[in-house]
Amino acid sequence: TIGSYNFTYTITDANTCTNSSTVTITVEDAPESGTPLTTFPEFCEGSAPSSYNLFDLLEGEDQTGTWFEGTDNTGLSISNP
């Protein structure tokens, strides 16, 4: 469940010395990736836009995400000659 939770770990040694540590764990709402649209735009060769917002292909998404390809997170480039 979303919220903040405190967890305490306590240890007592053979000499009855006690020590403890408490951490707070916060559970946040997962981002919504959205649902893909069932229709897609079509672009003709030579008249395609120089850029296209890929979020326009989703419904109900959190637009705080990032589109990327590979592991370098430099952006997504799509071409289809």
All heavy atoms as a GROMACS GRO file, in nm:
protein
  607
    1THR      N    1   0.084  -0.118   0.000
    1THR     CA    2   0.000   0.000   0.000
    1THR      C    3   0.088   0.124   0.000
    1THR      O    4   0.191   0.128   0.068
    1THR     CB    5  -0.092  -0.001   0.123
    1THR    OG1    6  -0.168  -0.121   0.122
    1THR    CG2    7  -0.184   0.117   0.122
    2ILE      N    8   0.049   0.227  -0.073
    2ILE     CA    9   0.124   0.351  -0.080
    2ILE      C   10   0.130   0.414   0.058
    2ILE      O   11   0.033   0.416   0.132
    2ILE     CB   12   0.057   0.447  -0.179
    2ILE    CG1   13   0.060   0.387  -0.319
    2ILE    CG2   14   0.122   0.585  -0.177
    2ILE    CD1   15  -0.024   0.461  -0.419
    3GLY      N   16   0.249   0.463   0.096
    3GLY     CA   17   0.265   0.529   0.225
    3GLY      C   18   0.408   0.515   0.274
    3GLY      O   19   0.495   0.463   0.206
    4SER      N   20   0.433   0.566   0.395
    4SER     CA   21   0.565   0.556   0.458
    4SER      C   22   0.558   0.459   0.574
    4SER      O   23   0.461   0.461   0.651
    4SER     CB   24   0.611   0.692   0.507
    4SER     OG   25   0.636   0.777   0.398
    5TYR      N   26   0.660   0.377   0.586
    5TYR     CA   27   0.663   0.273   0.688
    5TYR      C   28   0.798   0.276   0.760
    5TYR      O   29   0.902   0.290   0.696
    5TYR     CB   30   0.642   0.135   0.625
    5TYR     CG   31   0.513   0.125   0.547
    5TYR    CD1   32   0.510   0.155   0.411
    5TYR    CD2   33   0.396   0.089   0.610
    5TYR    CE1   34   0.392   0.148   0.340
    5TYR    CE2   35   0.277   0.081   0.540
    5TYR     CZ   36   0.276   0.111   0.404
    5TYR     OH   37   0.158   0.105   0.334
    6ASN      N   38   0.796   0.266   0.892
    6ASN     CA   39   0.917   0.260   0.972
    6ASN      C   40   0.946   0.114   1.008
    6ASN      O   41   0.855   0.042   1.052
    6ASN     CB   42   0.904   0.341   1.100
    6ASN     CG   43   0.897   0.489   1.072
    6ASN    OD1   44   0.964   0.538   0.982
    6ASN    ND2   45   0.817   0.561   1.148
    7PHE      N   46   1.070   0.073   0.989
    7PHE     CA   47   1.114  -0.060   1.027
    7PHE      C   48   1.230  -0.045   1.124
    7PHE      O   49   1.324   0.027   1.097
    7PHE     CB   50   1.159  -0.140   0.904
    7PHE     CG   51   1.045  -0.175   0.811
    7PHE    CD1   52   1.014  -0.093   0.704
    7PHE    CD2   53   0.970  -0.289   0.832
    7PHE    CE1   54   0.910  -0.124   0.619
    7PHE    CE2   55   0.865  -0.321   0.748
    7PHE     CZ   56   0.835  -0.238   0.642
    8THR      N   57   1.220  -0.113   1.236
    8THR     CA   58   1.326  -0.108   1.337
    8THR      C   59   1.383  -0.247   1.353
    8THR      O   60   1.310  -0.345   1.370
    8THR     CB   61   1.271  -0.058   1.472
    8THR    OG1   62   1.214   0.072   1.451
    8THR    CG2   63   1.380  -0.050   1.577
    9TYR      N   64   1.517  -0.254   1.350
    9TYR     CA   65   1.589  -0.380   1.372
    9TYR      C   66   1.665  -0.363   1.501
    9TYR      O   67   1.743  -0.269   1.518
    9TYR     CB   68   1.686  -0.407   1.256
    9TYR     CG   69   1.759  -0.537   1.270
    9TYR    CD1   70   1.696  -0.658   1.248
    9TYR    CD2   71   1.894  -0.538   1.307
    9TYR    CE1   72   1.764  -0.778   1.260
    9TYR    CE2   73   1.962  -0.658   1.320
    9TYR     CZ   74   1.896  -0.777   1.297
    9TYR     OH   75   1.964  -0.896   1.310
   10THR      N   76   1.640  -0.452   1.596
   10THR     CA   77   1.705  -0.447   1.727
   10THR      C   78   1.781  -0.576   1.751
   10THR      O   79   1.730  -0.685   1.720
   10THR     CB   80   1.600  -0.428   1.840
   10THR    OG1   81   1.525  -0.310   1.811
   10THR    CG2   82   1.666  -0.414   1.975
   11ILE      N   83   1.901  -0.563   1.806
   11ILE     CA   84   1.983  -0.681   1.836
   11ILE      C   85   2.035  -0.668   1.979
   11ILE      O   86   2.070  -0.561   2.025
   11ILE     CB   87   2.098  -0.696   1.735
   11ILE    CG1   88   2.168  -0.830   1.754
   11ILE    CG2   89   2.194  -0.581   1.742
   11ILE    CD1   90   2.262  -0.867   1.641
   12THR      N   91   2.035  -0.779   2.048
   12THR     CA   92   2.090  -0.786   2.185
   12THR      C   93   2.198  -0.893   2.185
   12THR      O   94   2.174  -1.006   2.144
   12THR     CB   95   1.980  -0.822   2.287
   12THR    OG1   96   1.875  -0.725   2.276
   12THR    CG2   97   2.035  -0.822   2.428
   13ASP      N   98   2.319  -0.854   2.233
   13ASP     CA   99   2.429  -0.951   2.233
   13ASP      C  100   2.427  -1.034   2.361
   13ASP      O  101   2.339  -1.020   2.446
   13ASP     CB  102   2.563  -0.882   2.211
   13ASP     CG  103   2.605  -0.793   2.326
   13ASP    OD1  104   2.543  -0.797   2.434
   13ASP    OD2  105   2.704  -0.717   2.308
   14ALA      N  106   2.525  -1.120   2.376
   14ALA     CA  107   2.533  -1.211   2.492
   14ALA      C  108   2.549  -1.137   2.624
   14ALA      O  109   2.518  -1.191   2.730
   14ALA     CB  110   2.647  -1.310   2.473
   15ASN      N  111   2.597  -1.014   2.620
   15ASN     CA  112   2.614  -0.933   2.742
   15ASN      C  113   2.495  -0.844   2.770
   15ASN      O  114   2.502  -0.753   2.850
   15ASN     CB  115   2.741  -0.847   2.730
   15ASN     CG  116   2.865  -0.931   2.719
   15ASN    OD1  117   2.879  -1.030   2.789
   15ASN    ND2  118   2.955  -0.893   2.629
   16THR      N  119   2.386  -0.868   2.701
   16THR     CA  120   2.260  -0.792   2.710
   16THR      C  121   2.274  -0.647   2.665
   16THR      O  122   2.195  -0.562   2.703
   16THR     CB  123   2.197  -0.800   2.852
   16THR    OG1  124   2.280  -0.729   2.944
   16THR    CG2  125   2.173  -0.943   2.895
   17CYS      N  126   2.378  -0.618   2.586
   17CYS     CA  127   2.388  -0.485   2.525
   17CYS      C  128   2.294  -0.483   2.406
   17CYS      O  129   2.290  -0.577   2.326
   17CYS     CB  130   2.530  -0.457   2.481
   17CYS     SG  131   2.647  -0.444   2.618
   18THR      N  132   2.219  -0.376   2.394
   18THR     CA  133   2.118  -0.365   2.289
   18THR      C  134   2.150  -0.246   2.199
   18THR      O  135   2.192  -0.141   2.244
   18THR     CB  136   1.978  -0.347   2.350
   18THR    OG1  137   1.952  -0.458   2.436
   18THR    CG2  138   1.870  -0.340   2.244
   19ASN      N  139   2.128  -0.266   2.070
   19ASN     CA  140   2.141  -0.158   1.974
   19ASN      C  141   2.031  -0.177   1.870
   19ASN      O  142   1.988  -0.289   1.842
   19ASN     CB  143   2.278  -0.159   1.908
   19ASN     CG  144   2.311  -0.027   1.841
   19ASN    OD1  145   2.227   0.062   1.832
   19ASN    ND2  146   2.433  -0.014   1.792
   20SER      N  147   1.986  -0.066   1.814
   20SER     CA  148   1.881  -0.076   1.712
   20SER      C  149   1.901   0.031   1.607
   20SER      O  150   1.971   0.130   1.628
   20SER     CB  151   1.743  -0.064   1.775
   20SER     OG  152   1.725   0.066   1.829
   21SER      N  153   1.838   0.009   1.494
   21SER     CA  154   1.841   0.104   1.384
   21SER      C  155   1.703   0.105   1.320
   21SER      O  156   1.639   0.001   1.305
   21SER     CB  157   1.946   0.062   1.281
   21SER     OG  158   1.952   0.157   1.178
   22THR      N  159   1.659   0.224   1.285
   22THR     CA  160   1.527   0.239   1.223
   22THR      C  161   1.544   0.304   1.085
   22THR      O  162   1.619   0.400   1.070
   22THR     CB  163   1.434   0.327   1.309
   22THR    OG1  164   1.419   0.266   1.437
   22THR    CG2  165   1.298   0.344   1.244
   23VAL      N  166   1.477   0.248   0.987
   23VAL     CA  167   1.474   0.306   0.853
   23VAL      C  168   1.330   0.333   0.814
   23VAL      O  169   1.239   0.263   0.860
   23VAL     CB  170   1.541   0.215   0.747
   23VAL    CG1  171   1.688   0.198   0.775
   23VAL    CG2  172   1.472   0.083   0.738
   24THR      N  173   1.311   0.434   0.733
   24THR     CA  174   1.178   0.464   0.681
   24THR      C  175   1.176   0.429   0.533
   24THR      O  176   1.262   0.473   0.456
   24THR     CB  177   1.145   0.614   0.699
   24THR    OG1  178   1.150   0.645   0.838
   24THR    CG2  179   1.006   0.645   0.645
   25ILE      N  180   1.079   0.349   0.494
   25ILE     CA  181   1.060   0.308   0.355
   25ILE      C  182   0.935   0.379   0.304
   25ILE      O  183   0.829   0.374   0.367
   25ILE     CB  184   1.040   0.155   0.343
   25ILE    CG1  185   1.154   0.079   0.407
   25ILE    CG2  186   1.018   0.115   0.198
   25ILE    CD1  187   1.286   0.094   0.337
   26THR      N  188   0.949   0.447   0.190
   26THR     CA  189   0.835   0.515   0.130
   26THR      C  190   0.795   0.442   0.003
   26THR      O  191   0.878   0.424  -0.087
   26THR     CB  192   0.868   0.662   0.098
   26THR    OG1  193   0.908   0.728   0.218
   26THR    CG2  194   0.750   0.735   0.037
   27VAL      N  195   0.671   0.400  -0.005
   27VAL     CA  196   0.617   0.332  -0.123
   27VAL      C  197   0.534   0.436  -0.198
   27VAL      O  198   0.441   0.494  -0.144
   27VAL     CB  199   0.529   0.212  -0.082
   27VAL    CG1  200   0.470   0.145  -0.206
   27VAL    CG2  201   0.610   0.113   0.000
   28GLU      N  202   0.572   0.458  -0.324
   28GLU     CA  203   0.503   0.556  -0.407
   28GLU      C  204   0.420   0.488  -0.514
   28GLU      O  205   0.443   0.372  -0.547
   28GLU     CB  206   0.605   0.651  -0.471
   28GLU     CG  207   0.683   0.730  -0.368
   28GLU     CD  208   0.785   0.822  -0.432
   28GLU    OE1  209   0.806   0.816  -0.555
   28GLU    OE2  210   0.845   0.901  -0.357
   29ASP      N  211   0.326   0.562  -0.568
   29ASP     CA  212   0.242   0.513  -0.676
   29ASP      C  213   0.329   0.490  -0.800
   29ASP      O  214   0.411   0.574  -0.836
   29ASP     CB  215   0.133   0.614  -0.707
   29ASP     CG  216   0.026   0.561  -0.799
   29ASP    OD1  217   0.016   0.438  -0.813
   29ASP    OD2  218  -0.048   0.643  -0.857
   30ALA      N  219   0.314   0.376  -0.863
   30ALA     CA  220   0.391   0.345  -0.985
   30ALA      C  221   0.343   0.435  -1.099
   30ALA      O  222   0.224   0.465  -1.110
   30ALA     CB  223   0.373   0.199  -1.022
   31PRO      N  224   0.434   0.477  -1.187
   31PRO     CA  225   0.391   0.558  -1.302
   31PRO      C  226   0.307   0.475  -1.398
   31PRO      O  227   0.322   0.354  -1.408
   31PRO     CB  228   0.523   0.600  -1.367
   31PRO     CG  229   0.624   0.504  -1.318
   31PRO     CD  230   0.576   0.454  -1.185
   32GLU      N  231   0.218   0.542  -1.466
   32GLU     CA  232   0.130   0.477  -1.563
   32GLU      C  233   0.193   0.487  -1.701
   32GLU      O  234   0.219   0.597  -1.750
   32GLU     CB  235  -0.008   0.543  -1.562
   32GLU     CG  236  -0.104   0.489  -1.664
   32GLU     CD  237  -0.130   0.340  -1.649
   32GLU    OE1  238  -0.167   0.296  -1.540
   32GLU    OE2  239  -0.112   0.268  -1.748
   33SER      N  240   0.220   0.372  -1.762
   33SER     CA  241   0.284   0.374  -1.894
   33SER      C  242   0.186   0.406  -2.006
   33SER      O  243   0.227   0.443  -2.115
   33SER     CB  244   0.350   0.239  -1.922
   33SER     OG  245   0.253   0.137  -1.919
   34GLY      N  246   0.058   0.394  -1.980
   34GLY     CA  247  -0.042   0.426  -2.081
   34GLY      C  248  -0.080   0.307  -2.166
   34GLY      O  249  -0.023   0.199  -2.157
   35THR      N  250  -0.179   0.330  -2.250
   35THR     CA  251  -0.230   0.227  -2.341
   35THR      C  252  -0.205   0.274  -2.484
   35THR      O  253  -0.240   0.387  -2.519
   35THR     CB  254  -0.382   0.209  -2.320
   35THR    OG1  255  -0.404   0.176  -2.183
   35THR    CG2  256  -0.437   0.100  -2.408
   36PRO      N  257  -0.146   0.189  -2.568
   36PRO     CA  258  -0.122   0.231  -2.706
   36PRO      C  259  -0.252   0.252  -2.782
   36PRO      O  260  -0.350   0.180  -2.760
   36PRO     CB  261  -0.044   0.114  -2.768
   36PRO     CG  262  -0.020   0.017  -2.660
   36PRO     CD  263  -0.097   0.056  -2.540
   37LEU      N  264  -0.253   0.352  -2.868
   37LEU     CA  265  -0.368   0.375  -2.954
   37LEU      C  266  -0.378   0.262  -3.055
   37LEU      O  267  -0.279   0.192  -3.082
   37LEU     CB  268  -0.354   0.508  -3.027
   37LEU     CG  269  -0.348   0.633  -2.938
   37LEU    CD1  270  -0.326   0.757  -3.025
   37LEU    CD2  271  -0.474   0.646  -2.856
   38THR      N  272  -0.494   0.243  -3.113
   38THR     CA  273  -0.511   0.136  -3.211
   38THR      C  274  -0.491   0.186  -3.353
   38THR      O  275  -0.486   0.107  -3.446
   38THR     CB  276  -0.651   0.072  -3.198
   38THR    OG1  277  -0.749   0.174  -3.211
   38THR    CG2  278  -0.665   0.003  -3.063
   39THR      N  279  -0.484   0.317  -3.371
   39THR     CA  280  -0.455   0.374  -3.503
   39THR      C  281  -0.326   0.455  -3.492
   39THR      O  282  -0.298   0.515  -3.390
   39THR     CB  283  -0.569   0.464  -3.552
   39THR    OG1  284  -0.589   0.569  -3.457
   39THR    CG2  285  -0.698   0.386  -3.568
   40PHE      N  286  -0.249   0.453  -3.596
   40PHE     CA  287  -0.120   0.521  -3.597
   40PHE      C  288  -0.114   0.621  -3.712
   40PHE      O  289  -0.175   0.598  -3.816
   40PHE     CB  290  -0.007   0.418  -3.609
   40PHE     CG  291  -0.009   0.315  -3.500
   40PHE    CD1  292  -0.061   0.189  -3.523
   40PHE    CD2  293   0.037   0.346  -3.374
   40PHE    CE1  294  -0.065   0.094  -3.422
   40PHE    CE2  295   0.034   0.252  -3.271
   40PHE     CZ  296  -0.017   0.126  -3.296
   41PRO      N  297  -0.038   0.726  -3.694
   41PRO     CA  298  -0.027   0.822  -3.804
   41PRO      C  299   0.054   0.763  -3.920
   41PRO      O  300   0.137   0.676  -3.899
   41PRO     CB  301   0.049   0.939  -3.740
   41PRO     CG  302   0.128   0.876  -3.630
   41PRO     CD  303   0.043   0.763  -3.580
   42GLU      N  304   0.023   0.808  -4.038
   42GLU     CA  305   0.098   0.766  -4.156
   42GLU      C  306   0.164   0.888  -4.216
   42GLU      O  307   0.103   0.995  -4.224
   42GLU     CB  308   0.005   0.700  -4.259
   42GLU     CG  309  -0.053   0.569  -4.210
   42GLU     CD  310  -0.136   0.500  -4.318
   42GLU    OE1  311  -0.126   0.538  -4.437
   42GLU    OE2  312  -0.210   0.408  -4.282
   43PHE      N  313   0.290   0.873  -4.252
   43PHE     CA  314   0.365   0.982  -4.313
   43PHE      C  315   0.417   0.936  -4.449
   43PHE      O  316   0.468   0.826  -4.462
   43PHE     CB  317   0.484   1.022  -4.225
   43PHE     CG  318   0.445   1.060  -4.086
   43PHE    CD1  319   0.478   0.979  -3.979
   43PHE    CD2  320   0.373   1.175  -4.062
   43PHE    CE1  321   0.441   1.014  -3.850
   43PHE    CE2  322   0.336   1.211  -3.933
   43PHE     CZ  323   0.370   1.130  -3.827
   44CYS      N  324   0.404   1.022  -4.546
   44CYS     CA  325   0.456   0.991  -4.679
   44CYS      C  326   0.603   1.034  -4.686
   44CYS      O  327   0.644   1.131  -4.623
   44CYS     CB  328   0.377   1.066  -4.786
   44CYS     SG  329   0.205   1.010  -4.796
   45GLU      N  330   0.679   0.959  -4.764
   45GLU     CA  331   0.820   0.992  -4.781
   45GLU      C  332   0.832   1.134  -4.836
   45GLU      O  333   0.760   1.173  -4.928
   45GLU     CB  334   0.886   0.893  -4.877
   45GLU     CG  335   1.033   0.913  -4.891
   45GLU     CD  336   1.099   0.807  -4.978
   45GLU    OE1  337   1.034   0.705  -5.008
   45GLU    OE2  338   1.214   0.827  -5.014
   46GLY      N  339   0.918   1.210  -4.777
   46GLY     CA  340   0.940   1.347  -4.820
   46GLY      C  341   0.851   1.448  -4.751
   46GLY      O  342   0.875   1.567  -4.756
   47SER      N  343   0.743   1.401  -4.684
   47SER     CA  344   0.654   1.494  -4.615
   47SER      C  345   0.638   1.461  -4.467
   47SER      O  346   0.553   1.515  -4.400
   47SER     CB  347   0.516   1.496  -4.682
   47SER     OG  348   0.454   1.370  -4.667
   48ALA      N  349   0.721   1.370  -4.419
   48ALA     CA  350   0.715   1.334  -4.276
   48ALA      C  351   0.770   1.450  -4.193
   48ALA      O  352   0.860   1.522  -4.236
   48ALA     CB  353   0.798   1.209  -4.250
   49PRO      N  354   0.714   1.472  -4.072
   49PRO     CA  355   0.765   1.579  -3.987
   49PRO      C  356   0.908   1.547  -3.941
   49PRO      O  357   0.948   1.431  -3.936
   49PRO     CB  358   0.668   1.579  -3.869
   49PRO     CG  359   0.608   1.444  -3.867
   49PRO     CD  360   0.607   1.396  -4.009
   50SER      N  361   0.982   1.650  -3.908
   50SER     CA  362   1.120   1.629  -3.862
   50SER      C  363   1.122   1.568  -3.722
   50SER      O  364   1.220   1.507  -3.681
   50SER     CB  365   1.198   1.760  -3.863
   50SER     OG  366   1.136   1.854  -3.777
   51SER      N  367   1.013   1.584  -3.647
   51SER     CA  368   1.002   1.520  -3.516
   51SER      C  369   0.856   1.486  -3.491
   51SER      O  370   0.766   1.544  -3.552
   51SER     CB  371   1.056   1.611  -3.406
   51SER     OG  372   0.975   1.727  -3.394
   52TYR      N  373   0.835   1.390  -3.403
   52TYR     CA  374   0.699   1.347  -3.370
   52TYR      C  375   0.696   1.312  -3.223
   52TYR      O  376   0.785   1.241  -3.173
   52TYR     CB  377   0.658   1.225  -3.454
   52TYR     CG  378   0.515   1.186  -3.433
   52TYR    CD1  379   0.412   1.254  -3.496
   52TYR    CD2  380   0.481   1.082  -3.347
   52TYR    CE1  381   0.280   1.219  -3.475
   52TYR    CE2  382   0.350   1.047  -3.326
   52TYR     CZ  383   0.249   1.116  -3.390
   52TYR     OH  384   0.118   1.082  -3.368
   53ASN      N  385   0.598   1.361  -3.149
   53ASN     CA  386   0.584   1.334  -3.007
   53ASN      C  387   0.524   1.194  -2.988
   53ASN      O  388   0.406   1.172  -3.015
   53ASN     CB  389   0.496   1.439  -2.940
   53ASN     CG  390   0.489   1.423  -2.791
   53ASN    OD1  391   0.535   1.323  -2.735
   53ASN    ND2  392   0.430   1.520  -2.725
   54LEU      N  393   0.605   1.100  -2.941
   54LEU     CA  394   0.559   0.961  -2.925
   54LEU      C  395   0.451   0.948  -2.818
   54LEU      O  396   0.374   0.852  -2.818
   54LEU     CB  397   0.677   0.870  -2.894
   54LEU     CG  398   0.779   0.857  -3.006
   54LEU    CD1  399   0.897   0.771  -2.960
   54LEU    CD2  400   0.717   0.800  -3.132
   55PHE      N  401   0.443   1.044  -2.726
   55PHE     CA  402   0.335   1.040  -2.628
   55PHE      C  403   0.198   1.052  -2.694
   55PHE      O  404   0.098   1.011  -2.638
   55PHE     CB  405   0.352   1.152  -2.524
   55PHE     CG  406   0.459   1.123  -2.423
   55PHE    CD1  407   0.574   1.199  -2.420
   55PHE    CD2  408   0.444   1.021  -2.330
   55PHE    CE1  409   0.674   1.173  -2.327
   55PHE    CE2  410   0.542   0.995  -2.237
   55PHE     CZ  411   0.658   1.072  -2.236
   56ASP      N  412   0.193   1.109  -2.816
   56ASP     CA  413   0.067   1.119  -2.889
   56ASP      C  414   0.013   0.982  -2.929
   56ASP      O  415  -0.102   0.971  -2.972
   56ASP     CB  416   0.084   1.206  -3.014
   56ASP     CG  417   0.108   1.352  -2.978
   56ASP    OD1  418   0.082   1.391  -2.862
   56ASP    OD2  419   0.155   1.427  -3.066
   57LEU      N  420   0.094   0.878  -2.918
   57LEU     CA  421   0.051   0.742  -2.954
   57LEU      C  422  -0.002   0.665  -2.833
   57LEU      O  423  -0.034   0.548  -2.843
   57LEU     CB  424   0.168   0.665  -3.016
   57LEU     CG  425   0.226   0.724  -3.144
   57LEU    CD1  426   0.347   0.644  -3.188
   57LEU    CD2  427   0.121   0.728  -3.253
   58LEU      N  428  -0.012   0.732  -2.717
   58LEU     CA  429  -0.058   0.667  -2.593
   58LEU      C  430  -0.178   0.739  -2.535
   58LEU      O  431  -0.197   0.859  -2.558
   58LEU     CB  432   0.054   0.667  -2.488
   58LEU     CG  433   0.182   0.592  -2.523
   58LEU    CD1  434   0.287   0.619  -2.417
   58LEU    CD2  435   0.155   0.444  -2.537
   59GLU      N  436  -0.256   0.666  -2.457
   59GLU     CA  437  -0.366   0.724  -2.381
   59GLU      C  438  -0.345   0.692  -2.233
   59GLU      O  439  -0.305   0.581  -2.198
   59GLU     CB  440  -0.500   0.664  -2.424
   59GLU     CG  441  -0.545   0.705  -2.561
   59GLU     CD  442  -0.681   0.644  -2.594
   59GLU    OE1  443  -0.702   0.525  -2.565
   59GLU    OE2  444  -0.763   0.717  -2.649
   60GLY      N  445  -0.371   0.789  -2.147
   60GLY     CA  446  -0.369   0.765  -2.003
   60GLY      C  447  -0.231   0.751  -1.942
   60GLY      O  448  -0.217   0.697  -1.833
   61GLU      N  449  -0.128   0.802  -2.008
   61GLU     CA  450   0.008   0.785  -1.958
   61GLU      C  451   0.049   0.903  -1.869
   61GLU      O  452  -0.009   1.010  -1.876
   61GLU     CB  453   0.107   0.774  -2.075
   61GLU     CG  454   0.142   0.906  -2.142
   61GLU     CD  455   0.033   0.964  -2.232
   61GLU    OE1  456  -0.071   0.901  -2.253
   61GLU    OE2  457   0.053   1.073  -2.281
   62ASP      N  458   0.149   0.880  -1.785
   62ASP     CA  459   0.215   0.987  -1.712
   62ASP      C  460   0.326   1.036  -1.803
   62ASP      O  461   0.415   0.960  -1.839
   62ASP     CB  462   0.276   0.936  -1.580
   62ASP     CG  463   0.169   0.897  -1.480
   62ASP    OD1  464   0.060   0.957  -1.483
   62ASP    OD2  465   0.195   0.807  -1.399
   63GLN      N  466   0.323   1.162  -1.842
   63GLN     CA  467   0.422   1.212  -1.936
   63GLN      C  468   0.552   1.253  -1.868
   63GLN      O  469   0.622   1.343  -1.911
   63GLN     CB  470   0.365   1.327  -2.018
   63GLN     CG  471   0.261   1.280  -2.115
   63GLN     CD  472   0.231   1.380  -2.224
   63GLN    OE1  473   0.297   1.483  -2.237
   63GLN    NE2  474   0.132   1.351  -2.303
   64THR      N  475   0.586   1.184  -1.761
   64THR     CA  476   0.714   1.212  -1.694
   64THR      C  477   0.819   1.112  -1.737
   64THR      O  478   0.932   1.118  -1.690
   64THR     CB  479   0.697   1.204  -1.541
   64THR    OG1  480   0.644   1.075  -1.508
   64THR    CG2  481   0.602   1.311  -1.491
   65GLY      N  482   0.786   1.022  -1.826
   65GLY     CA  483   0.879   0.919  -1.871
   65GLY      C  484   0.972   0.970  -1.980
   65GLY      O  485   0.962   1.084  -2.025
   66THR      N  486   1.061   0.884  -2.024
   66THR     CA  487   1.157   0.917  -2.129
   66THR      C  488   1.160   0.805  -2.231
   66THR      O  489   1.163   0.688  -2.194
   66THR     CB  490   1.299   0.933  -2.069
   66THR    OG1  491   1.295   1.031  -1.968
   66THR    CG2  492   1.398   0.972  -2.175
   67TRP      N  493   1.157   0.841  -2.356
   67TRP     CA  494   1.171   0.744  -2.464
   67TRP      C  495   1.318   0.724  -2.490
   67TRP      O  496   1.394   0.820  -2.502
   67TRP     CB  497   1.104   0.794  -2.592
   67TRP     CG  498   0.957   0.807  -2.581
   67TRP    CD1  499   0.887   0.918  -2.544
   67TRP    CD2  500   0.860   0.705  -2.606
   67TRP    NE1  501   0.752   0.891  -2.545
   67TRP    CE2  502   0.733   0.762  -2.583
   67TRP    CE3  503   0.869   0.572  -2.646
   67TRP    CZ2  504   0.616   0.689  -2.600
   67TRP    CZ3  505   0.752   0.500  -2.662
   67TRP    CH2  506   0.627   0.558  -2.639
   68PHE      N  507   1.364   0.600  -2.498
   68PHE     CA  508   1.503   0.575  -2.532
   68PHE      C  509   1.518   0.440  -2.598
   68PHE      O  510   1.434   0.354  -2.588
   68PHE     CB  511   1.594   0.587  -2.409
   68PHE     CG  512   1.579   0.476  -2.310
   68PHE    CD1  513   1.660   0.363  -2.316
   68PHE    CD2  514   1.485   0.483  -2.209
   68PHE    CE1  515   1.646   0.260  -2.225
   68PHE    CE2  516   1.471   0.380  -2.117
   68PHE     CZ  517   1.551   0.269  -2.125
   69GLU      N  518   1.629   0.426  -2.667
   69GLU     CA  519   1.661   0.300  -2.733
   69GLU      C  520   1.802   0.262  -2.689
   69GLU      O  521   1.891   0.346  -2.685
   69GLU     CB  522   1.657   0.319  -2.885
   69GLU     CG  523   1.699   0.196  -2.962
   69GLU     CD  524   1.695   0.220  -3.111
   69GLU    OE1  525   1.719   0.332  -3.156
   69GLU    OE2  526   1.668   0.125  -3.183
   70GLY      N  527   1.823   0.139  -2.652
   70GLY     CA  528   1.954   0.095  -2.607
   70GLY      C  529   1.976   0.129  -2.461
   70GLY      O  530   1.882   0.152  -2.386
   71THR      N  531   2.102   0.134  -2.422
   71THR     CA  532   2.133   0.154  -2.282
   71THR      C  533   2.197   0.289  -2.253
   71THR      O  534   2.231   0.319  -2.140
   71THR     CB  535   2.230   0.044  -2.232
   71THR    OG1  536   2.347   0.047  -2.314
   71THR    CG2  537   2.165  -0.093  -2.240
   72ASP      N  538   2.215   0.373  -2.355
   72ASP     CA  539   2.281   0.501  -2.331
   72ASP      C  540   2.185   0.616  -2.304
   72ASP      O  541   2.227   0.727  -2.274
   72ASP     CB  542   2.373   0.537  -2.448
   72ASP     CG  543   2.297   0.550  -2.579
   72ASP    OD1  544   2.174   0.535  -2.581
   72ASP    OD2  545   2.363   0.576  -2.681
   73ASN      N  546   2.055   0.594  -2.315
   73ASN     CA  547   1.952   0.695  -2.285
   73ASN      C  548   1.969   0.824  -2.363
   73ASN      O  549   1.939   0.932  -2.314
   73ASN     CB  550   1.947   0.727  -2.134
   73ASN     CG  551   1.904   0.607  -2.053
   73ASN    OD1  552   1.829   0.523  -2.102
   73ASN    ND2  553   1.951   0.597  -1.932
   74THR      N  554   2.017   0.817  -2.486
   74THR     CA  555   2.038   0.938  -2.564
   74THR      C  556   1.915   0.976  -2.646
   74THR      O  557   1.912   1.082  -2.704
   74THR     CB  558   2.157   0.921  -2.660
   74THR    OG1  559   2.131   0.809  -2.746
   74THR    CG2  560   2.286   0.900  -2.585
   75GLY      N  561   1.815   0.892  -2.650
   75GLY     CA  562   1.695   0.924  -2.727
   75GLY      C  563   1.662   0.814  -2.825
   75GLY      O  564   1.738   0.722  -2.846
   76LEU      N  565   1.547   0.825  -2.885
   76LEU     CA  566   1.498   0.724  -2.977
   76LEU      C  567   1.499   0.781  -3.118
   76LEU      O  568   1.449   0.890  -3.142
   76LEU     CB  569   1.356   0.682  -2.938
   76LEU     CG  570   1.291   0.577  -3.024
   76LEU    CD1  571   1.366   0.446  -3.014
   76LEU    CD2  572   1.147   0.555  -2.982
   77SER      N  573   1.556   0.710  -3.209
   77SER     CA  574   1.558   0.752  -3.349
   77SER      C  575   1.499   0.641  -3.432
   77SER      O  576   1.543   0.527  -3.424
   77SER     CB  577   1.702   0.780  -3.391
   77SER     OG  578   1.706   0.815  -3.527
   78ILE      N  579   1.398   0.674  -3.509
   78ILE     CA  580   1.331   0.574  -3.590
   78ILE      C  581   1.342   0.616  -3.737
   78ILE      O  582   1.316   0.730  -3.772
   78ILE     CB  583   1.182   0.562  -3.553
   78ILE    CG1  584   1.168   0.520  -3.407
   78ILE    CG2  585   1.110   0.464  -3.644
   78ILE    CD1  586   1.025   0.521  -3.358
   79SER      N  587   1.380   0.524  -3.821
   79SER     CA  588   1.381   0.552  -3.964
   79SER      C  589   1.332   0.430  -4.039
   79SER      O  590   1.354   0.317  -3.996
   79SER     CB  591   1.521   0.592  -4.011
   79SER     OG  592   1.609   0.484  -3.994
   80ASN      N  593   1.264   0.453  -4.147
   80ASN     CA  594   1.213   0.346  -4.230
   80ASN      C  595   1.217   0.393  -4.374
   80ASN      O  596   1.124   0.455  -4.421
   80ASN     CB  597   1.070   0.310  -4.188
   80ASN     CG  598   1.018   0.189  -4.261
   80ASN    OD1  599   1.091   0.126  -4.338
   80ASN    ND2  600   0.894   0.155  -4.239
   81PRO      N  601   1.326   0.363  -4.442
   81PRO     CA  602   1.339   0.416  -4.580
   81PRO      C  603   1.235   0.358  -4.674
   81PRO      O  604   1.186   0.252  -4.656
   81PRO     CB  605   1.480   0.372  -4.620
   81PRO     CG  606   1.526   0.272  -4.521
   81PRO     CD  607   1.436   0.283  -4.402
   0.00000   0.00000   0.00000
